[in-house]
Amino acid sequence: MLRTGEKQELTVVKEVDFGIYLAEKLPESNKESQEKVLLPKKEVPEGTKKGDRMQVFLYRDSMDRIIATRREPLLTAGKFAVLKVKEVSSIGAFLDWGLEKDLLLPYHEQTAKVHAGDECLVALYVDRSDRLCATMRVYPYLYHNSPYRINDDVSGRVYELSNNFGTFVAVDDKYSGLIPRREGATGLKVGDRIRARVTGVKEDGKLDLSIREKAYLQMDEDAEMVMSVIEEYAGVLPFDDRVDPEIIRREFGLSKNAFKRAVGRLMKQGRAEIRDHRIYKLEAQPNAKPDTRPDRKSNAKPDTRPDRKPNAKPDTRPGRKPNARPDTKRNKKPNVSPDVKPGTVKQIHSR
């Protein structure tokens, strides 16, 4: 049976002026009927004769007839490849796939609008009319046996966007990968080439990806981005970190956890605060000059009392209270001996 979109090894069963006819085998009799396909004369190798076998690729020409070619197509049925758009018409885009007749990419098989000169990842399928067509919906065709593990850095191509699941990526243009919707990867479009980090490997081999750094590395960048949005709201964000995740994704392109980490970083830096279910930007306070004198607490006033030394040790002599001031009254003789004659002290004070 002749199958379009595939390579087959066929036998030369008839020679004509405009080429040769090929079939699965030579007929056992002239009356035997079998399916034949034409290989145009310009592709027939010199010296070819009836009974020779050769490998060819089968597709349909511009007249919708099955035809053979010895040229190598860039992809076969059920396979995928990156092809270049040659032109766009009313029925779809036409791709260069290495054969004389360009490959049709119908509009209903495009995951995003394409233009002449674009490169797109497509798979080859046979439609209901037995015609070969391309599709950008390559999810069922990609491989699941990648060599990558968690935290590996990879490169890939965005091939489809989903509001329910996230951003579909073909890692190395052949392995199935997904940036989950919770990652909030906004701004990406079909055809973008990206660098990503593997965050998970599913049981079936599909990869979970993230275009963000690890949380502790990404936090500062996210914090600056959140602050810029707060400033766009005149310094008062009309919601706090308990808002619906959809609003966070729409305004910031972040997951809720990433947003809360960024707000926490701003609060720790003293640049924002949460009040009344809103996030406020805090104005930076002027930097006070620290007191750099030794053995002093920052910004403490110095002790300017006479005869005082900073951090003086208490007087621990018997009969003295700690840090008691000396009696500086004139003519006062502290610690008078108890055996002084009666009236002596009184006479001094009565003068």
C-alpha positions as CSV (number, residue, x, y, z in Angstrom):
1,M,0.0,0.0,0.0
2,L,1.3,3.4,-0.9
3,R,1.3,5.8,2.0
4,T,1.8,9.6,1.6
5,G,4.0,11.4,4.1
6,E,6.4,8.4,4.5
7,K,9.5,7.0,2.9
8,Q,9.0,3.7,1.1
9,E,11.2,1.3,-0.8
10,L,9.5,0.6,-4.1
11,T,10.3,-1.3,-7.3
12,V,10.5,0.1,-10.8
13,V,7.6,-1.6,-12.7
14,K,7.4,0.6,-15.8
15,E,9.5,3.0,-17.8
16,V,7.9,5.9,-19.8
17,D,9.2,9.1,-21.5
18,F,8.4,11.3,-18.6
19,G,9.8,9.1,-15.8
20,I,9.2,5.7,-14.2
21,Y,6.4,4.1,-12.3
22,L,7.0,2.5,-9.0
23,A,5.1,-0.1,-7.1
24,E,5.5,-2.4,-4.1
25,K,6.6,-5.3,-6.3
26,L,6.7,-6.5,-9.9
27,P,3.4,-7.8,-11.1
28,E,3.3,-11.6,-11.6
29,S,1.3,-11.2,-14.8
30,N,0.2,-8.4,-17.1
31,K,-3.3,-8.7,-15.9
32,E,-2.4,-8.1,-12.2
33,S,-3.5,-4.7,-11.1
34,Q,-1.6,-2.8,-8.4
35,E,-1.1,0.8,-7.2
36,K,1.6,2.7,-8.9
37,V,3.2,6.1,-8.4
38,L,5.2,8.2,-10.8
39,L,8.8,9.4,-10.2
40,P,9.4,12.3,-12.6
41,K,12.2,11.9,-15.2
42,K,14.3,14.6,-13.8
43,E,14.7,12.6,-10.6
44,V,15.4,9.2,-12.2
45,P,19.0,8.1,-11.7
46,E,20.9,7.3,-14.9
47,G,20.9,3.6,-15.8
48,T,17.8,2.8,-13.8
49,K,15.9,-0.2,-15.3
50,K,12.8,-2.2,-14.6
51,G,13.0,-4.3,-11.4
52,D,15.4,-1.9,-9.6
53,R,14.4,-0.9,-6.1
54,M,14.8,2.5,-4.6
55,Q,13.7,4.6,-1.6
56,V,11.3,7.5,-2.3
57,F,9.1,9.9,-0.4
58,L,5.4,10.1,-1.4
59,Y,3.3,13.2,-1.3
60,R,0.7,15.0,-3.5
61,D,1.5,17.4,-6.2
62,S,-0.3,20.6,-7.1
63,M,-2.8,18.5,-9.1
64,D,-3.5,16.5,-5.9
65,R,-1.9,13.4,-7.4
66,I,0.3,11.1,-5.5
67,I,3.9,11.5,-6.7
68,A,7.3,10.2,-5.7
69,T,10.5,12.1,-5.0
70,R,14.0,11.2,-4.1
71,R,14.5,14.5,-2.5
72,E,14.8,14.5,1.3
73,P,11.9,16.3,3.1
74,L,12.6,18.1,6.4
75,L,9.9,16.1,8.2
76,T,7.7,13.0,7.6
77,A,4.3,12.1,8.9
78,G,4.1,12.1,12.7
79,K,7.4,13.9,13.0
80,F,8.1,17.6,13.8
81,A,10.7,20.2,12.8
82,V,11.2,24.0,12.7
83,L,10.2,25.3,9.3
84,K,10.3,28.7,7.7
85,V,7.2,30.5,6.4
86,K,7.6,31.4,2.7
87,E,4.3,33.2,2.3
88,V,0.8,33.7,3.7
89,S,-2.4,33.3,1.7
90,S,-6.2,33.3,2.3
91,I,-6.1,29.6,3.3
92,G,-3.1,29.6,5.6
93,A,0.7,29.8,5.5
94,F,3.0,27.9,3.2
95,L,6.2,26.5,4.6
96,D,9.5,25.5,3.0
97,W,10.0,21.8,3.8
98,G,12.6,20.9,1.2
99,L,10.3,19.8,-1.6
100,E,9.0,21.5,-4.8
101,K,5.5,21.9,-3.4
102,D,5.3,24.0,-0.2
103,L,3.6,22.6,2.9
104,L,0.3,24.1,3.9
105,L,-0.2,25.3,7.5
106,P,-4.0,25.9,7.7
107,Y,-5.2,28.8,9.8
108,H,-7.1,26.5,12.2
109,E,-3.8,24.7,12.9
110,Q,-2.0,27.9,13.9
111,T,-1.6,28.6,17.6
112,A,-0.6,32.2,16.8
113,K,-0.6,34.3,13.6
114,V,2.5,33.8,11.5
115,H,4.2,36.0,8.9
116,A,6.5,35.4,6.0
117,G,10.1,34.8,7.3
118,D,8.9,33.5,10.6
119,E,10.2,30.2,11.9
120,C,7.7,27.9,13.6
121,L,7.8,24.4,15.1
122,V,5.3,22.2,13.3
123,A,4.3,18.5,13.0
124,L,3.3,16.8,9.8
125,Y,-0.1,15.0,9.6
126,V,-2.4,13.6,7.0
127,D,-5.8,15.2,6.9
128,R,-9.2,13.6,6.1
129,S,-8.6,14.1,2.4
130,D,-5.3,12.3,2.5
131,R,-3.4,15.5,2.1
132,L,-0.3,16.4,4.0
133,C,-0.6,19.4,6.2
134,A,1.3,21.1,9.1
135,T,0.1,21.9,12.6
136,M,1.6,24.1,15.3
137,R,-0.2,22.0,17.9
138,V,2.8,19.7,18.5
139,Y,2.0,18.7,22.1
140,P,1.1,15.0,21.1
141,Y,4.2,14.7,19.0
142,L,7.0,15.8,21.4
143,Y,9.2,13.4,23.3
144,H,9.0,12.7,27.0
145,N,12.4,11.1,27.5
146,S,14.6,14.2,28.1
147,P,17.9,13.8,29.9
148,Y,17.2,16.8,32.1
149,R,16.8,16.9,35.9
150,I,15.6,19.4,38.5
151,N,17.5,22.7,38.5
152,D,19.0,22.0,35.1
153,D,19.1,25.0,32.8
154,V,17.5,24.4,29.4
155,S,16.5,26.3,26.3
156,G,13.3,26.0,24.3
157,R,10.7,27.5,22.1
158,V,7.2,28.6,23.1
159,Y,4.7,26.9,20.8
160,E,1.3,27.4,22.6
161,L,-0.3,29.5,25.3
162,S,-3.1,28.2,27.5
163,N,-5.2,30.2,30.0
164,N,-5.9,27.0,31.9
165,F,-2.4,25.3,32.0
166,G,0.2,27.9,31.2
167,T,2.9,28.2,28.6
168,F,3.9,25.2,26.5
169,V,7.5,25.0,25.6
170,A,9.4,22.6,23.3
171,V,12.7,22.1,25.1
172,D,15.5,21.7,22.5
173,D,12.6,21.8,20.0
174,K,11.7,18.2,20.8
175,Y,11.0,17.6,24.6
176,S,7.7,18.4,26.2
177,G,7.8,21.2,28.7
178,L,5.4,23.5,30.5
179,I,5.7,26.7,32.5
180,P,2.7,26.2,34.8
181,R,0.1,29.0,35.1
182,R,1.0,29.5,38.7
183,E,4.4,30.8,37.7
184,G,2.7,33.9,36.2
185,A,5.0,33.9,33.1
186,T,3.4,36.9,31.3
187,G,4.8,38.6,28.3
188,L,5.8,35.5,26.4
189,K,4.4,34.8,23.0
190,V,4.4,31.8,20.5
191,G,7.7,31.5,18.8
192,D,9.8,33.1,21.6
193,R,13.1,31.4,22.3
194,I,13.7,31.2,26.1
195,R,16.1,30.1,28.8
196,A,14.4,28.2,31.7
197,R,15.1,26.2,34.8
198,V,13.7,22.7,35.3
199,T,11.5,22.8,38.4
200,G,10.0,19.3,38.1
201,V,10.0,16.1,36.1
202,K,6.7,14.3,36.0
203,E,6.3,10.5,36.0
204,D,5.7,10.5,32.3
205,G,8.9,12.5,31.6
206,K,7.3,15.9,30.9
207,L,9.2,18.8,32.3
208,D,7.9,21.6,34.6
209,L,9.8,24.8,33.9
210,S,10.3,28.3,35.3
211,I,11.9,31.4,33.7
212,R,12.5,32.8,37.1
213,E,15.5,32.4,39.3
214,K,15.4,30.5,42.5
215,A,13.3,32.4,45.1
216,Y,16.1,33.8,47.1
217,L,17.8,35.1,44.0
218,Q,14.7,36.4,42.4
219,M,13.3,38.2,45.4
220,D,15.2,41.5,45.1
221,E,14.3,41.8,41.4
222,D,10.6,41.1,42.2
223,A,10.7,43.7,45.1
224,E,11.9,46.4,42.7
225,M,9.2,45.6,40.2
226,V,6.5,45.6,42.9
227,M,7.8,49.0,44.1
228,S,7.6,50.4,40.6
229,V,3.9,49.4,40.4
230,I,3.2,50.9,43.8
231,E,4.7,54.2,42.5
232,E,2.5,54.0,39.5
233,Y,-0.5,54.0,42.0
234,A,0.9,57.2,43.5
235,G,2.5,55.3,46.4
236,V,-0.6,53.4,47.6
237,L,-1.5,50.0,46.2
238,P,-5.2,49.5,46.6
239,F,-4.8,45.9,47.9
240,D,-2.5,43.9,50.1
241,D,-0.8,40.5,49.8
242,R,-4.1,38.7,50.6
243,V,-5.6,39.7,47.3
244,D,-6.9,37.2,44.7
245,P,-4.0,35.5,42.8
246,E,-5.6,36.5,39.5
247,I,-5.2,40.2,40.3
248,I,-1.5,39.6,41.3
249,R,-0.9,37.8,38.0
250,R,-2.6,40.5,36.0
251,E,-0.8,43.4,37.7
252,F,2.6,41.9,38.3
253,G,2.9,38.7,36.4
254,L,3.9,37.0,39.6
255,S,2.6,34.0,41.6
256,K,1.0,34.9,44.9
257,N,3.9,33.4,46.9
258,A,6.4,35.4,44.8
259,F,4.4,38.6,45.4
260,K,4.3,38.0,49.2
261,R,8.0,37.4,49.3
262,A,8.6,40.7,47.3
263,V,6.3,42.7,49.6
264,G,8.0,41.1,52.7
265,R,11.4,42.2,51.3
266,L,10.2,45.8,50.9
267,M,8.8,45.9,54.4
268,K,12.0,44.5,55.8
269,Q,13.9,47.2,54.0
270,G,11.6,49.8,55.5
271,R,10.3,50.9,52.1
272,A,6.7,49.8,52.4
273,E,4.1,48.9,55.0
274,I,0.6,47.3,55.0
275,R,-2.3,49.3,56.5
276,D,-6.0,49.1,56.0
277,H,-5.7,46.4,53.4
278,R,-3.4,48.5,51.3
279,I,0.3,48.7,50.7
280,Y,1.9,52.1,51.2
281,K,5.3,53.3,50.0
282,L,7.4,54.7,52.8
283,E,9.5,57.7,52.2
284,A,13.2,57.2,52.9
285,Q,14.3,58.8,56.2
286,P,17.4,61.1,56.3
287,N,20.4,59.2,57.5
288,A,21.3,60.5,61.0
289,K,25.0,60.8,61.8
290,P,26.1,58.1,64.3
291,D,28.0,59.0,67.4
292,T,31.4,57.5,66.8
293,R,33.0,58.4,70.1
294,P,34.4,55.3,71.9
295,D,32.3,53.6,74.6
296,R,29.2,55.6,73.8
297,K,25.9,54.4,72.6
298,S,24.8,55.7,69.2
299,N,23.5,59.3,69.3
300,A,23.7,59.5,73.2
301,K,24.4,62.9,74.7
302,P,27.8,63.3,76.3
303,D,28.0,63.9,80.1
304,T,29.2,67.5,80.4
305,R,29.3,67.7,84.2
306,P,32.6,68.9,85.6
307,D,35.0,66.4,87.0
308,R,33.1,63.6,85.3
309,K,34.7,61.0,83.1
310,P,32.5,58.9,80.8
311,N,31.7,55.5,82.2
312,A,33.4,56.3,85.5
313,K,33.6,53.4,87.9
314,P,31.5,53.6,91.1
315,D,33.2,54.5,94.5
316,T,33.2,51.2,96.4
317,R,34.9,52.5,99.6
318,P,33.2,51.6,102.9
319,G,30.5,53.9,104.0
320,R,30.1,55.4,100.4
321,K,27.1,54.9,98.2
322,P,27.9,54.0,94.6
323,N,28.6,57.1,92.5
324,A,27.8,59.4,95.5
325,R,28.9,63.0,95.0
326,P,31.6,64.3,97.4
327,D,30.5,67.0,99.9
328,T,32.0,70.3,98.6
329,K,30.5,72.7,101.2
330,R,33.1,75.2,102.6
331,N,34.6,74.5,106.0
332,K,32.9,71.2,106.1
333,K,35.0,68.5,107.6
334,P,33.5,65.2,106.7
335,N,33.9,62.2,108.9
336,V,34.4,64.2,112.2
337,S,35.9,62.0,114.9
338,P,33.3,61.0,117.6
339,D,35.7,61.9,120.5
340,V,35.7,65.7,119.7
341,K,35.0,67.9,122.7
342,P,31.4,68.8,123.3
343,G,30.4,72.1,121.8
344,T,33.3,72.4,119.4
345,V,31.4,71.6,116.2
346,K,28.4,73.6,117.4
347,Q,30.6,76.7,118.0
348,I,31.9,76.5,114.5
349,H,28.4,76.4,113.0
350,S,27.1,79.2,115.3
351,R,29.6,81.8,114.1
